[in-house]
Structures are given as structure tokens and as C-alpha cells.
Amino acid sequence: MSAEQNTQSRDKEPSRKPSPPLPPPTLISLAQMFYTECMVVTGAIPNPFTKVREADPNIAKFQIECVELLVKKTEGNRSEEETHALSNMLDQMRMAFVEMKRSQGAPKSG
């Protein structure tokens, strides 16, 4: 295909509509990205693309550790709302992880 034909081919493709403006990033929105991924990989919610519930303990553990790191590194610099939101997210992530392990029939440690 010549360069001219390639250009004409691209010109015929529908142009992608620009995304709407996004709100400014916040600590909570950053943590929510890890939270949502954790909920997907623990099977707490279905994968939004495949509509299938998944279970990947390694990725779930990583997501939890990322939010724990955010909590640790922002200690003393968070608002009350941020502290409360991060605490709630971590509680829910940990519970989803435990439920996933339980449903996989993991032996209880201890």
C-alpha cells in the first residue's frame, strides 16, 4: 500500500471522540484504582471486560500492599476523609482476599 493510499485509508476511519475532562487526581482516586483491581482479582466483582469472576491471589496481595504503602507514606499528611476512605478500602480489600482464599479451599494457617 502506498503512503497516499495509507493516508486515504486513515482519513476514512471514524475519528475518536475526545474523552470528557477528568477531575484532578487525589489520594482517594489513586487508592480506588488499586481497590477496584483488587475487587476484580479476588472475584468480589466480575471483570468489567469479560464479565467473569477471577481469582489471582498474587495480584490481589500486590494491590493490598500498594494501598498499605500509600497509607504508610502519607501518614501525617492526610485529611480525616482520606484516612477514613483508605482504612475502609483496606478493610474491604483484606476481607475480599480472605473470602477468595476461603472459596479456593486454602488450608487455614495457624
C-alpha positions as CSV (number, residue, x, y, z in Angstrom):
1,M,0.0,0.0,0.0
2,S,1.4,3.4,-1.0
3,A,1.7,6.2,1.5
4,E,-1.1,8.0,-0.3
5,Q,-3.4,5.0,0.0
6,N,-2.5,4.6,3.6
7,T,-3.3,8.3,4.3
8,Q,-6.6,7.9,2.5
9,S,-7.4,4.8,4.4
10,R,-6.8,6.6,7.7
11,D,-8.9,9.6,6.6
12,K,-11.9,7.3,6.2
13,E,-11.7,5.9,9.7
14,P,-14.1,7.5,12.2
15,S,-12.3,10.0,14.4
16,R,-12.3,9.1,18.1
17,K,-14.3,11.5,20.2
18,P,-12.2,13.1,22.9
19,S,-12.7,12.0,26.5
20,P,-14.5,14.3,28.8
21,P,-12.4,16.3,31.2
22,L,-11.3,14.3,34.2
23,P,-11.3,15.6,37.8
24,P,-7.9,16.3,39.3
25,P,-6.2,13.2,40.8
26,T,-6.5,12.7,44.5
27,L,-5.1,10.3,47.0
28,I,-8.5,8.6,47.2
29,S,-8.8,8.3,43.4
30,L,-5.3,6.7,43.3
31,A,-6.2,4.2,46.0
32,Q,-9.5,3.5,44.3
33,M,-7.7,2.2,41.2
34,F,-5.9,-0.4,43.4
35,Y,-9.1,-1.1,45.2
36,T,-11.1,-1.8,42.1
37,E,-8.4,-4.0,40.6
38,C,-8.3,-5.9,43.9
39,M,-12.0,-6.4,43.9
40,V,-11.8,-7.8,40.4
41,V,-8.9,-10.2,41.0
42,T,-10.4,-11.5,44.2
43,G,-13.7,-12.3,42.4
44,A,-15.6,-9.8,44.6
45,I,-16.9,-8.2,41.4
46,P,-16.8,-9.5,37.8
47,N,-14.1,-8.3,35.4
48,P,-15.8,-5.4,33.6
49,F,-14.5,-6.5,30.3
50,T,-15.1,-10.3,30.4
51,K,-18.0,-10.3,32.9
52,V,-16.2,-13.3,34.6
53,R,-15.2,-13.5,38.2
54,E,-11.5,-14.1,38.6
55,A,-9.1,-15.1,41.3
56,D,-5.5,-14.2,41.3
57,P,-4.1,-14.1,44.9
58,N,-0.7,-12.7,43.8
59,I,-2.2,-9.6,42.1
60,A,-4.7,-9.1,44.9
61,K,-1.9,-9.2,47.5
62,F,0.1,-6.7,45.4
63,Q,-2.9,-4.3,45.2
64,I,-3.4,-4.5,49.0
65,E,0.3,-3.8,49.6
66,C,0.2,-0.8,47.3
67,V,-2.6,0.8,49.4
68,E,-0.7,-0.1,52.6
69,L,2.3,1.7,51.1
70,L,0.2,4.7,50.3
71,V,-1.1,4.7,53.9
72,K,2.4,4.4,55.3
73,K,4.0,7.1,53.1
74,T,1.2,9.6,53.6
75,E,1.0,9.3,57.4
76,G,0.5,12.7,58.9
77,N,-0.3,14.3,55.6
78,R,-3.9,13.0,55.1
79,S,-7.2,14.6,55.8
80,E,-9.7,12.8,58.0
81,E,-11.7,11.9,54.9
82,E,-8.7,10.4,53.2
83,T,-7.7,8.4,56.3
84,H,-11.2,7.1,56.7
85,A,-11.5,6.2,53.0
86,L,-8.1,4.4,52.9
87,S,-9.0,2.5,56.0
88,N,-12.3,1.3,54.6
89,M,-10.8,0.3,51.3
90,L,-8.1,-1.7,53.0
91,D,-10.6,-3.4,55.3
92,Q,-12.7,-4.4,52.2
93,M,-9.7,-5.5,50.2
94,R,-8.4,-7.7,53.0
95,M,-11.9,-9.2,53.5
96,A,-12.2,-9.9,49.8
97,F,-8.8,-11.6,49.9
98,V,-9.8,-13.8,52.8
99,E,-13.0,-14.7,51.1
100,M,-11.2,-15.6,47.9
101,K,-8.7,-17.8,49.7
102,R,-11.6,-19.4,51.7
103,S,-13.5,-20.2,48.5
104,Q,-10.4,-21.7,46.9
105,G,-10.3,-24.1,49.8
106,A,-7.0,-22.8,51.2
107,P,-5.9,-24.5,54.4
108,K,-6.2,-22.4,57.4
109,S,-2.8,-21.3,58.8
110,G,-2.0,-21.0,62.5
